[in-house]
Amino acid sequence: MPESDGALLVRAAEAAAEVALAYRGGPLDIRLKAQDGSPVTAADLAVNDRLEQILRAARPGYGWLSEESADAPARLASERVFIIDPIDGTRSFIEGEDSWAHSLAIAERGEVIAAAVLLPVLGLGYAATRGRGATLNGAPLTVTRQGDLTRAHVLAPKPVLDPGFWRGTVPGFRRSHRPSLAWRLALVAEARYDAMLTFRPTWEWDIAAGTLILQEAGARVTDRFGRPLAFNARSAQHEGVIAANPALHDDILARLHPR
């Protein structure tokens, strides 16, 4: 039987972990990207090369969008496209922490259909296939039922507390943070948190895999204005993310300023 897209992503993520872990404790050749000053290491590039080797050999007709590859407009004409963050949370990787992830997704005509997020140091493997649910290490995931933002535990960076984003006073939700955006989304799918918010422009490779994992766990995921996320966009960016169960998502939108 041919390997499914979901199984392919899981296999590729495991291969990526082998490459990344071999760099821990060794020289990383850290550089800063010219466009935004964010760090990139030899590990990021080696993982990207390994993923491209595996994935494009298995699906040569799919397009390619990765944080560590030059963007090729040809992807826009592809019915299916890989959307990849080789190491999500590079700063954590550099610092020797455990909260970094490999984030892999496949989008078809704008919708993510398969996803894998692997945190190799923590031994956490999240996966989802459209219409078949989401799992963590094989166990099914379901989001929480909390519908009141003031009682919610939310993963969000500090800037979301800026009063300018909210209609009235800033809701008094409990806030936590994790450096990997993919992991933040997966943690909400796991029901360890009620919602994930970010209002800054967000790259597709950071959120594609986590979006499907959350949707398959029962969440609604949109940009910060409540618009659906369509992937493989020309700019490859979206206007933030709101991710929560449908009732809580509605409560969040009702409290935010409109466009």
C-alpha positions in Angstrom: 0.0 0.0 0.0 1.4 3.5 -0.9 2.5 5.6 2.0 -0.1 8.2 3.0 0.8 11.9 3.2 0.4 11.8 7.0 2.7 8.8 7.4 5.2 10.5 5.1 5.3 13.6 7.3 5.8 11.6 10.4 8.6 9.6 8.9 10.3 12.8 7.6 9.9 14.5 11.0 11.6 11.6 12.7 14.5 11.8 10.2 14.7 15.6 10.9 15.0 14.9 14.6 18.0 12.6 14.0 19.8 15.4 12.1 18.9 18.2 14.6 19.9 16.1 17.7 23.3 15.4 16.2 24.0 19.2 16.3 23.2 19.6 20.0 26.3 20.5 22.0 28.4 21.2 18.9 29.2 24.2 16.7 26.1 25.7 15.2 27.5 28.4 12.9 24.9 30.9 14.0 24.0 33.6 11.5 21.4 36.4 11.5 19.0 36.6 8.5 19.2 39.9 6.6 15.5 40.4 6.3 14.6 40.3 10.0 17.7 39.6 12.1 16.4 36.2 13.3 19.0 33.5 13.9 19.6 30.6 11.6 22.0 27.7 12.4 23.8 25.0 10.5 21.2 22.6 12.1 18.3 24.5 10.6 19.8 24.3 7.1 20.8 20.6 7.5 17.4 19.7 8.7 15.8 21.6 5.8 18.1 19.8 3.3 17.1 16.4 4.8 13.4 17.1 4.7 13.6 18.4 1.2 15.4 15.2 0.1 12.9 12.9 1.7 9.7 14.8 0.9 10.4 15.9 -2.6 11.6 12.4 -3.6 8.4 10.9 -2.3 6.1 13.6 -3.8 7.9 15.3 -6.7 4.8 17.0 -7.9 4.2 18.9 -4.7 5.2 22.5 -4.3 7.7 23.6 -1.6 7.5 26.4 1.0 10.0 26.4 3.8 11.4 29.0 6.2 14.9 28.0 5.2 14.5 27.8 1.4 14.3 30.6 -1.2 10.7 31.1 -2.1 9.8 29.9 -5.6 6.7 31.3 -7.2 6.1 27.9 -8.9 4.5 26.7 -5.6 1.5 28.9 -6.3 0.6 26.7 -9.3 0.8 23.5 -7.3 -2.4 21.7 -6.2 -0.5 20.4 -3.2 2.4 22.0 -1.4 4.7 21.2 1.5 4.8 23.9 4.2 7.8 23.4 6.4 9.5 24.9 9.4 12.7 22.8 9.9 13.2 24.0 13.5 10.5 26.1 15.0 12.0 27.8 18.0 15.6 28.2 16.8 16.5 30.4 19.7 15.5 27.7 22.1 17.5 25.2 20.1 20.6 27.5 20.3 20.2 27.8 24.1 20.0 24.1 24.6 16.4 24.1 25.7 13.8 21.4 24.8 10.9 23.5 23.5 11.7 23.5 19.8 9.9 21.5 17.1 9.8 20.2 13.6 6.6 21.5 11.9 5.5 19.8 8.7 2.3 20.2 6.7 0.8 19.6 3.3 -1.8 22.0 2.0 -4.2 21.3 -0.9 -5.9 24.2 -2.6 -5.4 26.4 0.5 -6.4 23.9 3.1 -4.0 21.8 5.2 -4.7 18.1 4.8 -1.9 16.5 6.7 0.4 17.7 9.5 3.1 16.6 11.9 4.7 18.5 14.8 7.5 16.7 16.6 9.4 17.9 19.7 12.1 15.3 19.8 13.7 16.2 23.2 10.3 16.0 24.9 9.2 12.9 23.0 6.0 14.6 21.8 4.7 13.7 18.4 1.5 15.4 17.2 -0.2 14.4 14.0 -3.4 15.0 12.0 -5.0 14.1 8.7 -8.0 16.0 7.5 -11.2 14.2 8.5 -9.4 11.6 10.7 -8.8 13.5 13.9 -5.6 14.6 15.7 -3.3 12.6 17.9 -0.5 12.9 20.4 1.8 9.9 20.4 -1.2 8.0 19.0 -3.8 9.1 21.5 -6.7 11.2 20.3 -6.9 14.9 21.1 -9.9 17.1 21.9 -9.9 20.8 22.9 -11.4 22.2 26.1 -14.9 23.4 26.4 -14.1 26.7 28.2 -16.3 29.4 26.6 -15.4 32.5 28.8 -12.2 34.3 28.0 -11.9 35.7 31.5 -11.7 32.2 32.9 -9.4 30.8 30.2 -5.8 29.9 30.3 -4.3 31.3 27.1 -1.0 30.9 25.3 0.0 34.4 24.0 2.9 36.8 23.9 2.8 39.9 26.0 1.8 42.3 23.2 -1.7 40.8 23.1 -2.3 42.6 26.4 -2.1 46.0 24.7 -5.4 47.8 25.4 -5.5 49.0 21.8 -6.5 45.5 20.6 -9.6 45.3 22.9 -13.0 47.0 22.9 -13.0 47.7 26.6 -10.6 46.7 29.4 -8.2 43.9 28.6 -9.8 40.6 29.7 -8.3 39.1 32.8 -7.4 35.8 31.3 -4.4 33.7 32.6 -1.5 34.0 30.2 1.4 31.7 29.5 3.9 31.5 26.6 6.0 29.0 24.7 8.7 29.9 22.1 7.5 27.5 19.4 4.3 28.6 17.7 3.6 25.1 16.3 3.8 23.8 19.9 1.5 26.5 21.2 -1.1 25.4 18.8 -0.6 21.8 19.6 -0.9 22.4 23.3 -4.3 23.9 22.8 -5.3 20.8 20.8 -4.1 18.7 23.7 -6.4 20.7 26.0 -3.5 21.8 28.2 -4.6 25.4 27.4 -7.9 26.9 26.2 -6.7 29.2 23.5 -3.8 30.6 21.5 -3.5 34.2 20.4 -1.0 36.2 18.4 -1.8 39.5 16.7 1.4 40.0 14.8 1.8 38.9 11.1 2.5 35.2 11.2 4.4 33.0 8.7 2.6 30.0 7.2 5.4 27.6 8.1 4.9 28.5 11.8 1.1 27.7 11.9 0.1 25.4 9.0 0.7 22.1 10.8 -0.7 23.3 14.1 -3.8 24.7 12.4 -4.9 21.2 11.1 -4.0 19.5 14.4 -6.3 22.1 16.2 -9.1 21.8 13.7 -9.1 18.1 13.9 -9.2 18.4 17.7 -12.4 20.5 17.5 -11.1 24.0 17.4 -11.7 27.0 15.2 -8.6 28.7 13.8 -8.7 32.1 12.0 -6.6 35.2 11.6 -7.1 37.9 14.3 -10.1 39.4 12.4 -11.9 36.1 12.3 -11.1 35.3 8.6 -10.3 31.7 7.6 -6.7 30.9 6.9 -5.9 30.0 3.3 -2.5 28.5 2.9 0.1 28.7 0.1 -0.7 32.4 -0.2 1.5 34.6 -2.3 2.8 36.5 0.7 2.9 33.4 2.9 1.8 35.5 5.9 -1.4 35.9 7.8 -2.7 38.6 10.2 -2.2 36.8 13.4 -4.0 33.8 14.8 -7.0 33.1 17.1 -7.3 29.4 18.0 -9.9 28.0 20.4 -13.0 25.9 20.7 -15.9 27.6 18.7 -17.6 29.2 21.8 -14.4 30.6 23.2 -13.3 31.8 19.7 -16.6 33.7 19.4 -16.1 35.3 22.8 -12.5 36.4 21.9 -13.7 38.0 18.6 -16.5 39.8 20.4 -14.0 41.4 22.8 -11.5 42.5 20.1 -11.7 45.7 18.2 -12.8 45.1 14.6 -10.4 46.0 11.7 
